[in-house]
Amino acid sequence: MKKEIDVVGAIIIKDKKILCCQRGPGRALANLWEFPGGKIEENETKVQALKRELREELKITVSMVEETFDFTRYEYDFGFVNLTTFICYLESGEPQLTEHLQVKWLSPQELDSLEWAPADIPTVEKLKVTEIGEE
Ligand SMILES: Nc1nc2c([nH]c(=O)n2[C@H]2C[C@H](O)[C@@H](COP(=O)(O)OP(=O)(O)OP(=O)(O)O)O2)c(=O)[nH]1
């Protein structure tokens, strides 16, 4: 049976742009673009997992809408990824590259210029038809 992998991702908004992160080489989905975040650990809520991942991998803190923006499920060769995304607003810090290759701030209409991880594509489509405002 394939693994179930529960993942949280952050749609971080600043000046009506969204933070897009390119995965590093030598790991699953290398070089594809994603919403920053990661796997939910045991005894952690999704919100806690996301705040932890953002502190660890981008050195930022965010305020977030604690209501799911989107949920997608995608079958990769290594397992099923269940991806829950949340809208977040940058509160402090500038994103630092600790494991990503690069980051870009793009408007919803510009998101298509990147090659996204397959699980993210329905969420990217949804963002293109969503009014993203300020906090
Ligand atoms: N973080 C993140 N992962 C995503 C997205 N879309 C998508 O398919 N994934 C996949 C890639 C990975 O297989 C899995 C998340 O694992 P990860 O490697 O980013 O998370 P992690 O830091 O907790 O894991 P690890 O490397 O420590 O094992 O979900 C996304 O938008 N954001």
The ligand as an SDF file (V2000), in Angstrom:
LIG
                    3D

 32 34  0  0  0  0  0  0  0  0999 V2000
    6.0620   21.7340    1.3940 N   0  0  0  0  0  0  0  0  0  0  0  0
    5.3790   21.3770    0.3110 C   0  0  0  0  0  0  0  0  0  0  0  0
    5.4250   20.0810   -0.0980 N   0  0  0  0  0  0  0  0  0  0  0  0
    4.7270   19.7690   -1.1940 C   0  0  0  0  0  0  0  0  0  0  0  0
    3.9660   20.7180   -1.9250 C   0  0  0  0  0  0  0  0  0  0  0  0
    3.3800   20.0960   -2.9870 N   0  0  0  0  0  0  0  0  0  0  0  0
    3.7540   18.8000   -2.9480 C   0  0  0  0  0  0  0  0  0  0  0  0
    3.4420   17.9210   -3.7360 O   0  0  0  0  0  0  0  0  0  0  0  0
    4.5800   18.5840   -1.8410 N   0  0  0  0  0  0  0  0  0  0  0  0
    5.1510   17.3050   -1.4660 C   0  0  0  0  0  0  0  0  0  0  0  0
    6.6590   17.2440   -1.5570 C   0  0  0  0  0  0  0  0  0  0  0  0
    7.0440   16.2400   -0.4950 C   0  0  0  0  0  0  0  0  0  0  0  0
    6.8630   14.9340   -1.0040 O   0  0  0  0  0  0  0  0  0  0  0  0
    5.9960   16.4850    0.5760 C   0  0  0  0  0  0  0  0  0  0  0  0
    6.4540   17.4800    1.6070 C   0  0  0  0  0  0  0  0  0  0  0  0
    7.6350   17.1230    2.1130 O   0  0  0  0  0  0  0  0  0  0  0  0
    8.8390   18.1170    2.4330 P   0  0  0  0  0  0  0  0  0  0  0  0
   10.0640   17.4230    2.0860 O   0  0  0  0  0  0  0  0  0  0  0  0
    8.6050   19.4730    1.8760 O   0  0  0  0  0  0  0  0  0  0  0  0
    8.5730   18.2280    3.9580 O   0  0  0  0  0  0  0  0  0  0  0  0
    9.5100   18.0730    5.2060 P   0  0  0  0  0  0  0  0  0  0  0  0
   10.5240   19.1590    5.1470 O   0  0  0  0  0  0  0  0  0  0  0  0
    8.5880   17.9920    6.3810 O   0  0  0  0  0  0  0  0  0  0  0  0
   10.1210   16.6260    4.9740 O   0  0  0  0  0  0  0  0  0  0  0  0
   11.5680   16.0290    5.0690 P   0  0  0  0  0  0  0  0  0  0  0  0
   12.3130   16.6340    3.8920 O   0  0  0  0  0  0  0  0  0  0  0  0
   12.0930   16.4340    6.3910 O   0  0  0  0  0  0  0  0  0  0  0  0
   11.3000   14.5670    4.8870 O   0  0  0  0  0  0  0  0  0  0  0  0
    4.8660   17.0230   -0.1090 O   0  0  0  0  0  0  0  0  0  0  0  0
    3.9310   22.0560   -1.4760 C   0  0  0  0  0  0  0  0  0  0  0  0
    3.3050   22.9630   -2.0700 O   0  0  0  0  0  0  0  0  0  0  0  0
    4.6610   22.3350   -0.3590 N   0  0  0  0  0  0  0  0  0  0  0  0
  1  2  1  0
  2  3  2  0
  2 32  1  0
  3  4  1  0
  4  5  2  0
  4  9  1  0
  5  6  1  0
  5 30  1  0
  6  7  1  0
  7  8  2  0
  7  9  1  0
  9 10  1  0
 10 11  1  0
 10 29  1  0
 11 12  1  0
 12 13  1  0
 12 14  1  0
 14 15  1  0
 14 29  1  0
 15 16  1  0
 16 17  1  0
 17 18  2  0
 17 19  1  0
 17 20  1  0
 20 21  1  0
 21 22  2  0
 21 23  1  0
 21 24  1  0
 24 25  1  0
 25 26  2  0
 25 27  1  0
 25 28  1  0
 30 31  2  0
 30 32  1  0
M  END
$$$$
